[in-house]
Amino acid sequence: MTRLIQIKKGKVRRVALVEEPNVRFLDTCSSICELAHIAIAAGMKLSDVARQRAKRETLDYTPIYEGRSEWRLLPAIDHPGEPSRCLVSGTGLTHLGSARGRQSMHATATEDLTDSMKMFRWGVEGGRPPEGDI
């Protein structure tokens, strides 16, 4: 499996291939969105293009992952030039009625709860965090 991350240091953005315990920078690529466009134009798999563009330069992944590096993790995919063109959403289940409706549509006799209902319940079980907490 190919794992890619987007990272940023100051105004510099890079895409890196995760090769535990390191990350390997990709050549001339500042976003996974850009890399995807390159792969589509070449008629290639994203993973193949990433491997082709992998440079020799590596960094230790642990400090980046733990937030102890000058490099900061960015969302897995975004649209750097026009952030409004990228929408990330959850299940859309905001109340028990919609969760029950989806449960009844997808449940089978052998299945206790759908993934949607499990996710909804995880949100409800924890309750709202106190103000200032995540």
C-alpha positions in Angstrom: 0.0 0.0 0.0 1.3 3.5 -0.9 0.9 6.1 1.8 1.3 9.8 1.0 1.3 12.8 3.2 1.2 16.6 2.6 3.5 18.6 4.8 4.4 22.3 5.2 7.3 24.2 6.6 6.7 28.0 6.5 5.4 28.7 3.0 7.0 25.5 1.5 4.6 22.7 0.8 5.7 19.2 -0.1 4.3 15.7 -0.8 6.1 12.8 0.8 5.9 9.0 0.5 5.7 7.3 3.9 8.4 4.6 4.2 8.4 4.0 8.0 10.3 5.2 9.9 11.0 7.9 7.3 9.2 10.0 4.7 10.7 10.5 1.2 10.0 13.8 -0.6 8.5 13.7 -4.1 10.1 15.8 -6.8 8.4 19.0 -7.9 5.1 18.3 -6.3 3.4 20.5 -3.7 0.1 18.8 -3.2 -1.6 15.4 -3.6 -4.2 17.2 -5.8 -1.4 18.2 -8.2 0.0 14.7 -8.1 -3.4 13.3 -9.0 -3.7 15.6 -12.0 -0.3 14.5 -13.2 -1.3 10.8 -12.8 -4.5 11.4 -14.7 -2.8 13.2 -17.5 -0.2 10.4 -17.9 -2.9 7.7 -17.6 -1.0 6.2 -14.7 -1.8 5.0 -11.2 -1.2 7.6 -8.5 1.0 5.2 -6.6 3.2 4.6 -9.7 3.7 8.4 -10.3 4.5 8.9 -6.6 7.2 6.2 -6.7 8.6 7.6 -9.9 8.9 11.1 -8.4 10.4 9.9 -5.0 13.7 11.6 -4.3 16.6 10.4 -2.3 15.9 13.1 0.4 14.2 11.6 3.5 13.1 12.9 6.9 12.4 11.1 10.1 8.6 10.7 10.2 8.1 10.4 14.0 8.8 14.1 14.9 6.6 15.2 12.0 3.8 12.9 13.1 4.1 13.9 16.8 4.2 17.7 16.0 7.9 18.1 17.1 9.2 19.1 13.7 9.3 22.3 11.7 7.3 20.4 9.1 3.6 20.2 9.9 1.1 17.7 8.6 -1.6 19.0 6.3 -5.0 17.4 5.5 -4.7 14.3 3.4 -6.0 16.2 0.4 -6.9 19.7 -0.3 -6.9 22.2 -3.1 -4.1 24.7 -2.3 -5.0 27.3 -4.9 -8.8 27.3 -4.2 -9.6 25.7 -0.8 -13.4 26.1 -1.5 -13.1 23.5 -4.2 -12.5 20.7 -1.7 -15.2 19.5 0.6 -14.6 17.0 3.3 -17.7 15.7 5.1 -18.8 13.0 7.5 -21.8 10.7 7.5 -24.4 13.5 7.4 -26.0 11.9 10.4 -26.8 14.8 12.7 -29.7 13.4 14.7 -31.0 10.0 15.7 -33.9 10.1 13.2 -31.5 10.1 10.2 -29.3 7.5 11.8 -32.3 5.2 12.4 -33.5 5.8 8.8 -30.1 4.8 7.4 -29.9 1.8 9.7 -33.3 0.5 8.5 -32.3 0.9 4.9 -29.1 -1.0 5.1 -29.5 -3.5 8.0 -29.8 -7.2 7.2 -31.0 -10.1 9.4 -27.4 -11.1 10.1 -26.0 -7.6 10.8 -26.5 -5.9 14.2 -25.6 -2.3 13.3 -24.5 -0.6 10.1 -21.3 1.3 10.0 -23.3 4.5 9.9 -25.1 3.7 13.1 -21.9 2.7 14.8 -20.3 6.0 13.9 -23.3 7.9 15.0 -23.3 6.1 18.4 -19.6 6.8 18.9 -20.4 10.5 18.6 -23.3 10.3 21.0 -21.6 8.1 23.6 -18.8 10.5 24.2 -21.1 13.5 24.5 -20.0 17.0 23.9 -16.5 17.8 25.3 -16.2 20.5 27.8 -15.6 24.0 26.4 -11.9 24.3 25.3 -11.4 20.5 24.9 -11.3 18.7 21.6 
